[in-house]
Amino acid sequence: MKRRFLCMSAQLVMIDYTLAACATSGAYPPAKDLAAVTELKPKPLAAILTDPAADARYNSAVEAWGDRLYAAGARLCRFAERTGMKGLDCPGK
């Protein structure tokens, strides 16, 4: 009887540790960050081939898109770190 109790106790402890290892905060990353990292790259127009101003506007749009993507990725990295993901080296700490 005592042996059975010890085995059941050990099983309960193992289940408890397993569930604790799988637990999350229940929170999701911010929707705006997920939207930002999936934002499409600006599409070039034919005018960028002949109009220097259109080319400059397109280059500016691509730079801004890249900056938004990087910033959102950094925020998502920090979110993952806060919620327990190990081994990250997130920018902007």
C-alpha positions as CSV (number, residue, x, y, z in Angstrom):
1,M,0.0,0.0,0.0
2,K,2.8,2.4,0.9
3,R,4.6,1.6,-2.3
4,R,1.5,2.3,-4.4
5,F,1.0,5.6,-2.6
6,L,4.6,6.6,-3.4
7,C,4.3,5.7,-7.0
8,M,1.0,7.7,-7.3
9,S,2.6,10.6,-5.6
10,A,5.6,10.5,-7.9
11,Q,3.3,10.4,-10.9
12,L,1.3,13.4,-9.7
13,V,4.5,15.4,-9.2
14,M,5.7,14.5,-12.7
15,I,2.3,15.5,-14.2
16,D,2.5,18.8,-12.2
17,Y,6.0,19.6,-13.5
18,T,5.0,18.6,-17.1
19,L,2.0,20.9,-17.0
20,A,4.0,23.7,-15.5
21,A,6.6,23.4,-18.3
22,C,3.8,23.8,-20.8
23,A,2.1,26.7,-19.1
24,T,2.0,30.1,-20.8
25,S,0.9,33.4,-19.6
26,G,-2.2,33.0,-21.8
27,A,-1.4,36.3,-23.5
28,Y,-0.9,36.9,-27.1
29,P,1.6,39.3,-28.6
30,P,0.1,42.7,-29.6
31,A,-2.0,42.5,-32.8
32,K,-0.4,45.6,-34.2
33,D,3.0,44.0,-34.0
34,L,1.8,40.9,-35.8
35,A,0.1,43.0,-38.4
36,A,3.3,45.1,-38.8
37,V,5.6,42.0,-39.4
38,T,3.2,40.8,-42.1
39,E,2.8,44.1,-43.8
40,L,3.5,43.8,-47.5
41,K,6.5,45.6,-49.0
42,P,5.5,48.7,-51.0
43,K,5.0,47.9,-54.7
44,P,7.1,49.9,-57.1
45,L,5.3,51.8,-59.8
46,A,6.6,52.1,-63.3
47,A,7.2,55.8,-62.7
48,I,10.2,55.1,-60.5
49,L,12.1,54.2,-63.7
50,T,11.7,57.7,-65.2
51,D,10.7,60.1,-62.4
52,P,13.4,60.9,-59.8
53,A,10.8,62.1,-57.4
54,A,8.7,58.9,-57.7
55,D,11.9,56.9,-57.2
56,A,12.7,58.9,-54.1
57,R,9.2,58.4,-52.7
58,Y,9.4,54.7,-53.3
59,N,12.8,54.4,-51.7
60,S,11.4,56.4,-48.7
61,A,8.4,54.1,-48.5
62,V,10.6,51.0,-48.5
63,E,12.9,52.4,-45.8
64,A,9.9,53.3,-43.6
65,W,8.4,49.8,-44.2
66,G,11.7,48.2,-43.2
67,D,11.9,50.4,-40.1
68,R,8.4,49.4,-39.0
69,L,9.1,45.7,-39.7
70,Y,12.3,45.9,-37.6
71,A,10.6,47.7,-34.7
72,A,7.7,45.3,-34.6
73,G,10.1,42.3,-34.7
74,A,12.1,43.8,-31.8
75,R,8.9,44.3,-29.8
76,L,7.8,40.7,-30.5
77,C,11.2,39.4,-29.4
78,R,10.9,41.3,-26.1
79,F,7.4,40.0,-25.7
80,A,8.6,36.4,-26.2
81,E,11.4,37.1,-23.7
82,R,9.0,38.5,-21.1
83,T,6.8,35.4,-21.4
84,G,9.6,33.0,-20.8
85,M,11.4,32.2,-24.0
86,K,15.1,31.6,-23.4
87,G,18.1,32.3,-25.5
88,L,17.0,35.5,-27.1
89,D,19.1,38.6,-27.7
90,C,16.5,41.2,-28.5
91,P,17.3,44.6,-29.8
92,G,16.3,47.7,-27.8
93,K,16.5,46.3,-24.3
